Amino acid sequence: MKRNDPFSLVALAGALLLAAPRLPAQAHHAAPPRVSVGGGRMRVHYIAADEVDWTYIPARGDQALTGRKDDFAKYPGSRGLLDPNGSTYRKALFREYTDSTFRTLLPRDERYAHMGLLGPLLRAEVGDTIRVVFRNHATRPYSMHPHGVFYHKDSEGTAYLDGTSGADRMDDSVPPGRTHVYTWPVPERAGPADGDGSTAFWLYHSHVDEGKDINSGLVGPIIITRRGMARPDGSSKEIDREFIADFGFFNEANSWYLDSNVVRLYGDAKKFDVTKEDQREFHWFFTVNGYVEGNGPVFTMRQGERVRWYLFTNPNERASWDIHSPHWHGQTVIANHMRTDMIMLTPMMTAVADMIPDNPGMWLFHCHMNGHFAGGMYARFEVLPAARPQATR
């Protein structure tokens, strides 16, 4: 939640300058490919845009720095709110279902619970094809636009003056209650380049009105594994554990659901004035995967494991609010062939970082932009001691 305090000025200046407990090996998505095509696999997903409630601060207080409950009533921007410490908003999220009936949600593997409000993880091996059956359960048009993978015009998910018509435009904006099938082949140029690791990291998102659609919650990850390096589920054979982290700034004042959220939060819509900066910015949330103040699940790994981090940030605001600098305490990573403990992220850019954790303990993972840190853009990760070897008889 954006706080109206001196840290905001510091953030703007900085932006302008630019027995151990058991932890099993990370489980991988077990759902097998449905169809085989040529030398690759057809990986089919049934994904809907669902309108749901999302709570940024479930514990109603800090879970990483202080452990104290929030008291936002003291901030002028909270005036008029029924509950200044409430953080539940109506959003639209991508969610995966088991089949084309869209009746049963596909449970998210618990080891990916850290992904929070992000859409389902789509993954493939170079040579595969990703096929998404998209159903719009929402009350307004949305789409699915991928980065990195190959697509024809009927699977681009974006409207502009590209000379297409008819069926080639059905993907641009899927009306409420309608379904569209997006087909995304995965050629070599969608996978990692020579000299990279075994995976490439991309995103997908709704692109009817990119800013409002993503502020509303419609964004998710794609991971592509080098040919010959993938397990049957598409994950890389060379890593033991992986984490996805969106350093996401969500501006609820620029969401499609602003009006309904105002009624819920204020009771009387007249109590909210979007032209008042302090009231508007009170509904800014500096998150890691949609959680503020360390309220998300702890990223948990074991000493000595091969851990890969996939990082990105949303496109959202002017004045450099979208520039983030994630920092890991207590460990280092290798990113872009350089050893570091920080990554620079700009809007919708992705980064891949490899870590072999060597320092057990609970550690902070946060944006180093001062105002973002003050606004709650941090989480924790835990490194458990290396597992003891099994005794032999």
DRENDO-1510 file (C-alpha; in Angstrom, 1 decimal, always signed):
<recs>
REC; n; res; u; v; w
REC; 1; MET; +0.0; +0.0; +0.0 .
REC; 2; LYS; +1.4; +3.4; -1.0 .
REC; 3; ARG; +2.1; +5.4; +2.1 .
REC; 4; ASN; +2.1; +9.2; +2.0 .
REC; 5; ASP; +5.4; +9.8; +3.8 .
REC; 6; PRO; +8.9; +11.2; +3.1 .
REC; 7; PHE; +10.0; +7.9; +1.7 .
REC; 8; SER; +8.0; +8.6; -1.4 .
REC; 9; LEU; +10.2; +11.6; -2.3 .
REC; 10; VAL; +13.3; +9.5; -1.7 .
REC; 11; ALA; +11.9; +6.8; -4.0 .
REC; 12; LEU; +11.3; +9.2; -6.8 .
REC; 13; ALA; +14.8; +10.6; -6.6 .
REC; 14; GLY; +16.3; +7.1; -6.5 .
REC; 15; ALA; +14.2; +6.1; -9.5 .
REC; 16; LEU; +15.4; +9.0; -11.5 .
REC; 17; LEU; +19.0; +8.2; -10.7 .
REC; 18; LEU; +18.6; +5.1; -11.4 .
REC; 19; ALA; +17.8; -32.9; +12.2 .
REC; 20; ALA; +16.7; -30.3; +9.8 .
REC; 21; PRO; +13.1; -30.2; +8.7 .
REC; 22; ARG; +12.4; -32.3; +5.6 .
REC; 23; LEU; +12.1; -30.5; +2.4 .
REC; 24; PRO; +11.4; -32.8; -0.6 .
REC; 25; ALA; +12.9; -32.1; -4.0 .
REC; 26; GLN; +10.6; -29.8; -5.9 .
REC; 27; ALA; +7.7; -31.5; -7.5 .
REC; 28; HIS; +7.1; -30.8; -11.1 .
REC; 29; HIS; +3.8; -30.6; -13.0 .
REC; 30; ALA; +2.7; -34.2; -13.6 .
REC; 31; ALA; +0.0; -33.5; -16.1 .
REC; 32; PRO; +1.2; -35.3; -19.3 .
REC; 33; PRO; +1.0; -33.7; -22.8 .
REC; 34; ARG; -2.4; -34.4; -24.3 .
REC; 35; VAL; -1.4; -34.7; -28.0 .
REC; 36; SER; +1.9; -35.4; -29.8 .
REC; 37; VAL; +2.7; -33.4; -33.0 .
REC; 38; GLY; +5.7; -34.1; -35.2 .
REC; 39; GLY; +8.9; -34.2; -33.1 .
REC; 40; GLY; +7.5; -32.1; -30.3 .
REC; 41; ARG; +4.6; -32.2; -27.9 .
REC; 42; MET; +1.3; -30.3; -27.9 .
REC; 43; ARG; +0.9; -28.9; -24.4 .
REC; 44; VAL; -2.7; -28.0; -23.8 .
REC; 45; HIS; -4.0; -25.7; -21.2 .
REC; 46; TYR; -7.6; -24.6; -20.3 .
REC; 47; ILE; -7.3; -21.1; -18.9 .
REC; 48; ALA; -10.1; -18.6; -18.0 .
REC; 49; ALA; -10.1; -15.0; -17.0 .
REC; 50; ASP; -12.0; -15.2; -13.6 .
REC; 51; GLU; -13.2; -12.3; -11.5 .
REC; 52; VAL; -12.2; -13.0; -7.9 .
REC; 53; ASP; -11.4; -11.2; -4.7 .
REC; 54; TRP; -7.7; -10.8; -3.9 .
REC; 55; THR; -6.2; -9.7; -0.6 .
REC; 56; TYR; -2.8; -8.1; -0.7 .
REC; 57; ILE; -2.2; -8.2; +3.1 .
REC; 58; PRO; -4.0; -11.3; +4.4 .
REC; 59; ALA; -2.4; -11.0; +7.9 .
REC; 60; ARG; -3.4; -7.3; +8.1 .
REC; 61; GLY; +0.2; -6.6; +9.1 .
REC; 62; ASP; +3.8; -7.0; +8.4 .
REC; 63; GLN; +5.1; -10.6; +8.2 .
REC; 64; ALA; +8.8; -10.0; +7.4 .
REC; 65; LEU; +10.2; -6.9; +9.1 .
REC; 66; THR; +8.4; -6.1; +12.3 .
REC; 67; GLY; +5.5; -8.5; +12.8 .
REC; 68; ARG; +3.3; -5.6; +13.8 .
REC; 69; LYS; -0.3; -5.0; +12.7 .
REC; 70; ASP; -1.0; -2.3; +10.2 .
REC; 71; ASP; -2.4; +1.1; +11.2 .
REC; 72; PHE; -3.2; +2.9; +8.0 .
REC; 73; ALA; -5.9; +5.1; +9.6 .
REC; 74; LYS; -3.1; +7.6; +10.4 .
REC; 75; TYR; -2.5; +8.3; +6.7 .
REC; 76; PRO; -4.5; +11.1; +5.2 .
REC; 77; GLY; -5.1; +9.1; +2.0 .
REC; 78; SER; -7.2; +6.6; +4.0 .
REC; 79; ARG; -10.0; +9.1; +4.8 .
REC; 80; GLY; -13.5; +7.8; +4.1 .
REC; 81; LEU; -12.5; +4.1; +4.1 .
REC; 82; LEU; -14.8; +1.8; +6.0 .
REC; 83; ASP; -11.7; -0.2; +7.0 .
REC; 84; PRO; -8.3; +1.6; +6.4 .
REC; 85; ASN; -6.5; -1.7; +7.0 .
REC; 86; GLY; -8.5; -3.7; +4.5 .
REC; 87; SER; -6.7; -4.8; +1.4 .
REC; 88; THR; -9.3; -6.9; -0.5 .
REC; 89; TYR; -10.0; -5.9; -4.1 .
REC; 90; ARG; -12.0; -7.3; -7.0 .
REC; 91; LYS; -9.6; -8.4; -9.7 .
REC; 92; ALA; -9.5; -10.5; -12.9 .
REC; 93; LEU; -7.0; -13.4; -12.8 .
REC; 94; PHE; -5.9; -16.1; -15.2 .
REC; 95; ARG; -6.8; -19.5; -13.7 .
REC; 96; GLU; -6.3; -23.0; -15.1 .
REC; 97; TYR; -9.1; -25.7; -15.3 .
REC; 98; THR; -8.9; -29.4; -15.8 .
REC; 99; ASP; -10.8; -29.6; -19.2 .
REC; 100; SER; -12.9; -27.7; -21.7 .
REC; 101; THR; -16.0; -27.7; -19.5 .
REC; 102; PHE; -14.3; -25.1; -17.3 .
REC; 103; ARG; -16.1; -26.5; -14.2 .
REC; 104; THR; -13.1; -27.7; -12.1 .
REC; 105; LEU; -10.1; -25.7; -11.3 .
REC; 106; LEU; -6.7; -27.4; -11.7 .
REC; 107; PRO; -5.1; -27.2; -8.3 .
REC; 108; ARG; -1.8; -25.3; -8.2 .
REC; 109; ASP; +1.1; -27.5; -7.0 .
REC; 110; GLU; +1.9; -26.3; -3.4 .
REC; 111; ARG; +5.5; -25.7; -4.4 .
REC; 112; TYR; +4.3; -23.0; -6.7 .
REC; 113; ALA; +2.0; -21.4; -4.1 .
REC; 114; HIS; +4.5; -18.5; -4.0 .
REC; 115; MET; +3.2; -17.4; -7.4 .
REC; 116; GLY; +0.2; -15.7; -5.7 .
REC; 117; LEU; -2.0; -13.9; -8.2 .
REC; 118; LEU; +0.1; -14.8; -11.2 .
REC; 119; GLY; -1.6; -16.8; -14.0 .
REC; 120; PRO; -0.7; -20.5; -14.5 .
REC; 121; LEU; +2.9; -21.4; -15.4 .
REC; 122; LEU; +3.1; -22.4; -19.1 .
REC; 123; ARG; +6.1; -24.3; -20.0 .
REC; 124; ALA; +7.4; -26.2; -23.0 .
REC; 125; GLU; +10.6; -27.6; -24.7 .
REC; 126; VAL; +11.9; -26.1; -27.9 .
REC; 127; GLY; +10.0; -27.9; -30.7 .
REC; 128; ASP; +6.7; -28.2; -28.7 .
REC; 129; THR; +3.5; -26.3; -29.2 .
REC; 130; ILE; +1.5; -24.5; -26.5 .
REC; 131; ARG; -2.2; -24.6; -27.1 .
REC; 132; VAL; -4.4; -22.5; -24.8 .
REC; 133; VAL; -8.1; -22.8; -24.8 .
REC; 134; PHE; -9.1; -19.5; -23.3 .
REC; 135; ARG; -12.6; -18.8; -21.8 .
REC; 136; ASN; -13.5; -15.3; -20.7 .
REC; 137; HIS; -15.6; -15.6; -17.5 .
REC; 138; ALA; -15.3; -11.9; -16.8 .
REC; 139; THR; -17.7; -9.1; -17.5 .
REC; 140; ARG; -15.6; -7.3; -20.1 .
REC; 141; PRO; -13.4; -8.3; -23.0 .
REC; 142; TYR; -9.9; -9.7; -22.4 .
REC; 143; SER; -7.2; -11.6; -24.4 .
REC; 144; MET; -4.0; -13.5; -24.1 .
REC; 145; HIS; -0.8; -12.1; -25.7 .
REC; 146; PRO; +2.4; -14.0; -25.3 .
REC; 147; HIS; +6.0; -12.8; -25.5 .
REC; 148; GLY; +8.8; -14.8; -27.1 .
REC; 149; VAL; +7.0; -17.7; -28.7 .
REC; 150; PHE; +5.8; -17.9; -32.3 .
REC; 151; TYR; +2.2; -17.0; -33.3 .
REC; 152; HIS; +0.1; -16.3; -36.3 .
REC; 153; LYS; -2.2; -13.4; -36.4 .
REC; 154; ASP; -5.1; -15.4; -35.0 .
REC; 155; SER; -3.1; -16.1; -31.8 .
REC; 156; GLU; -1.5; -12.7; -31.2 .
REC; 157; GLY; -4.0; -11.4; -28.7 .
REC; 158; THR; -3.6; -7.7; -29.6 .
REC; 159; ALA; -5.5; -5.3; -31.8 .
REC; 160; TYR; -3.8; -2.7; -34.0 .
REC; 161; LEU; -3.6; -1.7; -37.7 .
REC; 162; ASP; -2.0; -4.9; -39.0 .
REC; 163; GLY; -4.1; -5.4; -42.1 .
REC; 164; THR; -6.0; -8.4; -40.8 .
REC; 165; SER; -9.7; -9.1; -40.7 .
REC; 166; GLY; -12.2; -11.8; -40.0 .
REC; 167; ALA; -10.9; -14.8; -38.1 .
REC; 168; ASP; -7.5; -13.3; -37.7 .
REC; 169; ARG; -9.0; -10.6; -35.4 .
REC; 170; MET; -11.1; -12.9; -33.1 .
REC; 171; ASP; -8.1; -13.3; -30.8 .
REC; 172; ASP; -7.7; -9.5; -30.2 .
REC; 173; SER; -10.5; -9.1; -27.8 .
REC; 174; VAL; -12.5; -12.1; -26.5 .
REC; 175; PRO; -16.0; -11.0; -25.3 .
REC; 176; PRO; -17.5; -12.2; -22.0 .
REC; 177; GLY; -18.7; -15.7; -22.1 .
REC; 178; ARG; -16.8; -16.6; -25.3 .
REC; 179; THR; -13.9; -18.9; -26.0 .
REC; 180; HIS; -10.8; -18.6; -28.2 .
REC; 181; VAL; -8.0; -21.1; -28.9 .
REC; 182; TYR; -4.5; -19.6; -29.0 .
REC; 183; THR; -1.8; -21.7; -30.6 .
REC; 184; TRP; +1.9; -20.9; -29.9 .
REC; 185; PRO; +4.6; -23.0; -31.5 .
REC; 186; VAL; +8.0; -22.9; -29.7 .
REC; 187; PRO; +10.9; -22.7; -32.2 .
REC; 188; GLU; +14.6; -22.4; -31.4 .
REC; 189; ARG; +14.4; -18.6; -31.2 .
REC; 190; ALA; +11.9; -18.9; -28.3 .
REC; 191; GLY; +14.4; -20.9; -26.3 .
REC; 192; PRO; +17.6; -20.0; -24.6 .
REC; 193; ALA; +20.4; -18.6; -26.8 .
REC; 194; ASP; +23.9; -20.1; -27.1 .
REC; 195; GLY; +25.7; -19.4; -23.9 .
REC; 196; ASP; +22.6; -19.1; -21.8 .
REC; 197; GLY; +21.4; -21.6; -19.3 .
REC; 198; SER; +18.9; -24.3; -20.2 .
REC; 199; THR; +15.8; -22.1; -20.0 .
REC; 200; ALA; +14.3; -18.9; -21.4 .
REC; 201; PHE; +11.7; -16.8; -19.5 .
REC; 202; TRP; +8.8; -15.0; -21.1 .
REC; 203; LEU; +5.4; -13.6; -20.1 .
REC; 204; TYR; +1.8; -13.6; -21.3 .
REC; 205; HIS; -0.9; -11.0; -20.4 .
REC; 206; SER; -4.2; -9.5; -21.6 .
REC; 207; HIS; -3.6; -6.8; -24.2 .
REC; 208; VAL; -7.1; -5.3; -24.9 .
REC; 209; ASP; -6.1; -2.3; -22.7 .
REC; 210; GLU; -2.6; -3.4; -21.5 .
REC; 211; GLY; -2.4; -1.0; -18.5 .
REC; 212; LYS; -5.9; -1.6; -17.0 .
REC; 213; ASP; -5.8; -5.3; -17.9 .
REC; 214; ILE; -2.6; -5.9; -16.0 .
REC; 215; ASN; -3.5; -3.6; -13.1 .
REC; 216; SER; -6.6; -5.8; -12.9 .
REC; 217; GLY; -4.4; -8.9; -12.5 .
REC; 218; LEU; -4.1; -10.6; -15.9 .
REC; 219; VAL; -0.4; -11.6; -16.3 .
REC; 220; GLY; +1.5; -14.9; -16.1 .
REC; 221; PRO; +4.8; -16.7; -16.8 .
REC; 222; ILE; +6.1; -18.8; -19.7 .
REC; 223; ILE; +9.3; -20.9; -19.3 .
REC; 224; ILE; +10.9; -22.6; -22.4 .
REC; 225; THR; +13.5; -25.3; -21.9 .
REC; 226; ARG; +16.3; -26.0; -24.4 .
REC; 227; ARG; +15.7; -29.0; -26.7 .
REC; 228; GLY; +16.9; -32.2; -25.1 .
REC; 229; MET; +17.2; -30.6; -21.6 .
REC; 230; ALA; +13.6; -31.1; -20.5 .
REC; 231; ARG; +11.8; -33.5; -18.2 .
REC; 232; PRO; +8.5; -34.8; -19.5 .
REC; 233; ASP; +6.6; -31.8; -17.9 .
REC; 234; GLY; +8.9; -29.4; -19.8 .
REC; 235; SER; +11.0; -28.4; -16.7 .
REC; 236; SER; +14.8; -28.3; -16.9 .
REC; 237; LYS; +16.8; -31.3; -15.9 .
REC; 238; GLU; +19.7; -29.1; -14.7 .
REC; 239; ILE; +17.9; -27.4; -11.8 .
REC; 240; ASP; +16.4; -28.8; -8.5 .
REC; 241; ARG; +14.1; -25.9; -7.6 .
REC; 242; GLU; +12.7; -22.8; -9.2 .
REC; 243; PHE; +10.9; -19.7; -8.1 .
REC; 244; ILE; +9.0; -17.0; -10.0 .
REC; 245; ALA; +8.8; -13.5; -8.6 .
REC; 246; ASP; +6.9; -10.6; -10.0 .
REC; 247; PHE; +8.0; -7.3; -8.4 .
REC; 248; GLY; +4.6; -6.0; -9.3 .
REC; 249; PHE; +3.2; -2.5; -8.7 .
REC; 250; PHE; -0.6; -2.7; -8.9 .
REC; 251; ASN; -2.5; +0.6; -9.2 .
REC; 252; GLU; -6.0; -0.1; -8.1 .
REC; 253; ALA; -7.0; +3.4; -9.2 .
REC; 254; ASN; -6.3; +2.3; -12.8 .
REC; 255; SER; -8.2; -1.1; -12.6 .
REC; 256; TRP; -11.3; -2.0; -14.5 .
REC; 257; TYR; -12.9; -2.7; -11.2 .
REC; 258; LEU; -12.2; +0.7; -9.6 .
REC; 259; ASP; -15.9; +1.6; -9.4 .
REC; 260; SER; -17.1; -1.6; -7.7 .
REC; 261; ASN; -14.1; -1.6; -5.4 .
REC; 262; VAL; -14.8; +2.0; -4.3 .
REC; 263; VAL; -18.4; +1.1; -3.4 .
REC; 264; ARG; -17.1; -1.9; -1.4 .
REC; 265; LEU; -14.3; +0.0; +0.4 .
REC; 266; TYR; -16.0; +3.3; +1.0 .
REC; 267; GLY; -19.7; +2.4; +1.2 .
REC; 268; ASP; -20.5; +5.8; -0.5 .
REC; 269; ALA; -18.6; +6.3; -3.8 .
REC; 270; LYS; -18.7; +10.1; -3.1 .
REC; 271; LYS; -16.1; +9.6; -0.4 .
REC; 272; PHE; -13.5; +8.8; -2.9 .
REC; 273; ASP; -12.1; +11.4; -5.3 .
REC; 274; VAL; -9.7; +10.0; -7.9 .
REC; 275; THR; -8.4; +13.5; -8.6 .
REC; 276; LYS; -7.0; +13.7; -5.0 .
REC; 277; GLU; -3.4; +12.4; -5.1 .
REC; 278; ASP; -3.2; +11.1; -1.6 .
REC; 279; GLN; -6.5; +9.2; -1.9 .
REC; 280; ARG; -5.6; +7.8; -5.3 .
REC; 281; GLU; -2.1; +6.7; -4.3 .
REC; 282; PHE; -3.4; +5.0; -1.1 .
REC; 283; HIS; -4.6; +2.3; -3.5 .
REC; 284; TRP; -1.1; +1.7; -5.0 .
REC; 285; PHE; +0.3; -1.7; -3.9 .
REC; 286; PHE; +4.0; -2.5; -4.1 .
REC; 287; THR; +4.0; -6.3; -4.2 .
REC; 288; VAL; +5.9; -9.5; -4.7 .
REC; 289; ASN; +3.5; -11.7; -6.6 .
REC; 290; GLY; +0.6; -9.7; -5.3 .
REC; 291; TYR; +1.6; -9.8; -1.6 .
REC; 292; VAL; +2.7; -6.8; +0.4 .
REC; 293; GLU; +4.8; -6.7; +3.6 .
REC; 294; GLY; +6.0; -10.3; +3.3 .
REC; 295; ASN; +2.5; -11.7; +3.4 .
REC; 296; GLY; +3.1; -14.3; +0.7 .
REC; 297; PRO; +4.5; -17.8; +1.2 .
REC; 298; VAL; +8.2; -18.0; +2.2 .
REC; 299; PHE; +10.4; -19.1; -0.8 .
REC; 300; THR; +12.0; -22.2; +0.7 .
REC; 301; MET; +15.0; -24.2; -0.6 .
REC; 302; ARG; +17.8; -26.3; +0.8 .
REC; 303; GLN; +21.5; -25.6; +1.1 .
REC; 304; GLY; +23.4; -26.8; -2.0 .
REC; 305; GLU; +20.4; -27.1; -4.3 .
REC; 306; ARG; +20.5; -25.8; -7.8 .
REC; 307; VAL; +17.9; -23.0; -7.6 .
REC; 308; ARG; +16.8; -20.9; -10.5 .
REC; 309; TRP; +14.9; -17.6; -10.0 .
REC; 310; TYR; +12.7; -16.1; -12.7 .
REC; 311; LEU; +12.0; -12.4; -12.1 .
REC; 312; PHE; +10.0; -9.7; -13.9 .
REC; 313; THR; +8.0; -6.5; -13.2 .
REC; 314; ASN; +4.7; -5.1; -14.4 .
REC; 315; PRO; +4.3; -2.1; -16.8 .
REC; 316; ASN; +2.3; +0.4; -14.9 .
REC; 317; GLU; +3.0; +3.9; -14.0 .
REC; 318; ARG; +4.9; +7.1; -15.0 .
REC; 319; ALA; +7.6; +8.6; -12.8 .
REC; 320; SER; +9.7; +5.4; -12.7 .
REC; 321; TRP; +7.5; +3.5; -10.2 .
REC; 322; ASP; +8.0; +0.5; -12.4 .
REC; 323; ILE; +11.8; +0.3; -12.0 .
REC; 324; HIS; +12.8; -2.3; -9.4 .
REC; 325; SER; +16.0; -3.6; -8.0 .
REC; 326; PRO; +15.4; -7.0; -6.3 .
REC; 327; HIS; +18.1; -7.9; -3.7 .
REC; 328; TRP; +18.7; -11.2; -2.0 .
REC; 329; HIS; +20.2; -11.1; +1.5 .
REC; 330; GLY; +22.8; -13.7; +2.5 .
REC; 331; GLN; +23.3; -15.3; -0.9 .
REC; 332; THR; +24.6; -14.5; -4.4 .
REC; 333; VAL; +23.3; -15.4; -7.8 .
REC; 334; ILE; +24.7; -15.6; -11.3 .
REC; 335; ALA; +22.8; -13.5; -13.8 .
REC; 336; ASN; +23.9; -12.5; -17.3 .
REC; 337; HIS; +27.2; -14.3; -16.7 .
REC; 338; MET; +27.9; -12.1; -13.7 .
REC; 339; ARG; +27.9; -12.9; -10.0 .
REC; 340; THR; +25.7; -10.4; -8.1 .
REC; 341; ASP; +23.1; -10.2; -5.4 .
REC; 342; MET; +20.8; -7.7; -7.2 .
REC; 343; ILE; +18.9; -7.5; -10.5 .
REC; 344; MET; +17.6; -4.4; -12.3 .
REC; 345; LEU; +14.1; -4.8; -13.7 .
REC; 346; THR; +12.3; -2.4; -16.1 .
REC; 347; PRO; +8.6; -2.8; -17.2 .
REC; 348; MET; +7.8; -6.3; -18.6 .
REC; 349; MET; +11.5; -7.2; -18.8 .
REC; 350; THR; +12.5; -10.6; -17.5 .
REC; 351; ALA; +15.6; -11.9; -15.7 .
REC; 352; VAL; +16.9; -15.4; -14.9 .
REC; 353; ALA; +19.3; -15.9; -12.0 .
REC; 354; ASP; +20.9; -19.1; -10.7 .
REC; 355; MET; +21.7; -19.6; -7.0 .
REC; 356; ILE; +23.4; -22.4; -5.1 .
REC; 357; PRO; +22.4; -21.3; -1.6 .
REC; 358; ASP; +25.3; -21.9; +0.9 .
REC; 359; ASN; +24.1; -19.9; +3.9 .
REC; 360; PRO; +21.2; -21.5; +5.9 .
REC; 361; GLY; +18.7; -19.2; +7.6 .
REC; 362; MET; +15.8; -16.9; +7.0 .
REC; 363; TRP; +16.6; -14.1; +4.6 .
REC; 364; LEU; +15.1; -10.9; +3.2 .
REC; 365; PHE; +14.2; -10.5; -0.5 .
REC; 366; HIS; +13.2; -7.0; -1.4 .
REC; 367; CYS; +13.2; -4.1; -3.9 .
REC; 368; HIS; +16.0; -1.6; -3.1 .
REC; 369; MET; +14.1; +1.4; -4.3 .
REC; 370; ASN; +13.5; +3.2; -1.0 .
REC; 371; GLY; +9.9; +4.1; -1.6 .
REC; 372; HIS; +9.0; +0.7; -2.8 .
REC; 373; PHE; +10.6; -0.9; +0.2 .
REC; 374; ALA; +8.7; +1.5; +2.5 .
REC; 375; GLY; +5.6; +0.5; +0.6 .
REC; 376; GLY; +6.0; -3.2; +1.4 .
REC; 377; MET; +7.7; -4.6; -1.7 .
REC; 378; TYR; +9.6; -7.4; +0.2 .
REC; 379; ALA; +9.3; -11.1; +1.0 .
REC; 380; ARG; +11.4; -13.7; +2.8 .
REC; 381; PHE; +13.2; -16.8; +1.6 .
REC; 382; GLU; +14.5; -19.6; +3.8 .
REC; 383; VAL; +17.6; -21.8; +3.2 .
REC; 384; LEU; +17.3; -25.0; +5.1 .
REC; 385; PRO; +20.5; -27.0; +6.0 .
REC; 386; ALA; +21.6; -29.6; +3.5 .
REC; 387; ALA; +19.8; -32.9; +3.8 .
REC; 388; ARG; +21.7; -35.5; +5.7 .
REC; 389; PRO; +22.8; -38.5; +3.6 .
REC; 390; GLN; +20.7; -41.6; +4.1 .
REC; 391; ALA; +22.3; -44.1; +6.4 .
REC; 392; THR; +23.4; -47.3; +4.7 .
REC; 393; ARG; +23.3; -50.8; +6.3 .
</recs>
